Amino acid sequence: MEEHTRTFTDVKNAILSAHENSGPRDKMRFYDKWAEQYEEDVALLDYRAPSLATECIASHVQGDRDSAKVLDVACGTGLVSMKLKEKGFQHFSGLDGSEVMLDLSRKTGLYQELWKCLLGLEPLPVQAEAYEVVVIVGALSVGQVPVPVIEEMWRATKPGGHICMTTRANPDNLKYKAELELALDSMVSEGRMIRVAVSEVEEWEKAVQEHETGYIPGAVYLYRKAMALHK
Ligand SMILES: C[S@@+](CC[C@H](N)C(=O)[O-])C[C@H]1O[C@@H](n2cnc3c(N)ncnc32)[C@H](O)[C@@H]1O
């Protein structure tokens, strides 16, 4: 039987060490180093974002799941696609900036295609309007994927397709969260997206920062890409 030796203190130390990293390439080195422990650690953290995003997609997205193409942005080890597969989705493409995370997601056998891409510095390496579902979980936050990347995710989505996003709502991410929501609001007012569901979740994952206790909050967003611009 596999031995589980990590403690919550190990997880805290691992995550807090990421805050010492200054730029996106440093962040990818952090994820490369963390990748092998990632799934064990996020289980200790009670990281619920992949399940919450999956539930949100499964309860609102209509249409044939057998044929729907899903783009899993910042796929990590593949937790989100694994959950979506349990809900009947079958076709996954993924991308991430960490080579080691990509190696692990490749081993799941879930993905038809996987790309290495440093979001914010490199464009999404995917065709425009190719995916019924584009999802990004655990990566839209300060120091990770910059907000303007949602424009690229919008381009990758088929008209009528869905974009699902998550972000943290603890104090150090509130400015980022406000920026994300402002960008989403303007896409809605431009007639490019329709807001389908937004849920604020109190118990998102266990707190790791010194001044925080218990659980931190977070949010799941689901938007639909408009069929055509009505201007
Ligand atoms: C917390 S993990 C989430 C992984 C997976 N989506 C999940 O929910 O388990 C964040 C992932 O985002 C990736 N990531 C963070 N910033 C990135 C960037 N700028 N470009 C590409 N990938 C990035 C990391 O390599 C890591 O795999």
PDBQT file of the ligand as one rigid body, heavy atoms in Angstrom, charges set to zero:
ROOT
HETATM    1  C1  LIG A 301      -2.950  25.036  -8.097  1.00  0.00    +0.000 C 
HETATM    2  S1  LIG A 301      -2.457  24.265  -9.581  1.00  0.00    +0.000 S 
HETATM    3  C2  LIG A 301      -4.041  23.817 -10.286  1.00  0.00    +0.000 C 
HETATM    4  C3  LIG A 301      -3.919  22.640 -11.204  1.00  0.00    +0.000 C 
HETATM    5  C4  LIG A 301      -5.252  22.009 -11.590  1.00  0.00    +0.000 C 
HETATM    6  N1  LIG A 301      -6.009  22.915 -12.428  1.00  0.00    +0.000 N 
HETATM    7  C5  LIG A 301      -6.024  21.636 -10.342  1.00  0.00    +0.000 C 
HETATM    8  O1  LIG A 301      -7.028  22.289 -10.036  1.00  0.00    +0.000 OA
HETATM    9  O2  LIG A 301      -5.572  20.707  -9.664  1.00  0.00    +0.000 OA
HETATM   10  C6  LIG A 301      -2.004  25.621 -10.625  1.00  0.00    +0.000 C 
HETATM   11  C7  LIG A 301      -1.450  25.187 -11.965  1.00  0.00    +0.000 C 
HETATM   12  O3  LIG A 301      -1.342  26.342 -12.772  1.00  0.00    +0.000 OA
HETATM   13  C8  LIG A 301      -0.115  26.310 -13.456  1.00  0.00    +0.000 C 
HETATM   14  N2  LIG A 301       0.241  27.710 -13.723  1.00  0.00    +0.000 N 
HETATM   15  C9  LIG A 301       0.326  28.731 -12.839  1.00  0.00    +0.000 A 
HETATM   16  N3  LIG A 301       0.649  29.875 -13.467  1.00  0.00    +0.000 NA
HETATM   17  C10 LIG A 301       0.781  29.559 -14.775  1.00  0.00    +0.000 A 
HETATM   18  C11 LIG A 301       1.114  30.298 -15.946  1.00  0.00    +0.000 A 
HETATM   19  N4  LIG A 301       1.363  31.623 -15.911  1.00  0.00    +0.000 N 
HETATM   20  N5  LIG A 301       1.157  29.645 -17.133  1.00  0.00    +0.000 NA
HETATM   21  C12 LIG A 301       0.894  28.310 -17.200  1.00  0.00    +0.000 A 
HETATM   22  N6  LIG A 301       0.577  27.551 -16.139  1.00  0.00    +0.000 NA
HETATM   23  C13 LIG A 301       0.522  28.175 -14.941  1.00  0.00    +0.000 A 
HETATM   24  C14 LIG A 301       0.849  25.597 -12.534  1.00  0.00    +0.000 C 
HETATM   25  O4  LIG A 301       1.929  25.033 -13.219  1.00  0.00    +0.000 OA
HETATM   26  C15 LIG A 301      -0.062  24.562 -11.888  1.00  0.00    +0.000 C 
HETATM   27  O5  LIG A 301      -0.045  23.347 -12.601  1.00  0.00    +0.000 OA
ENDROOT
TORSDOF 0
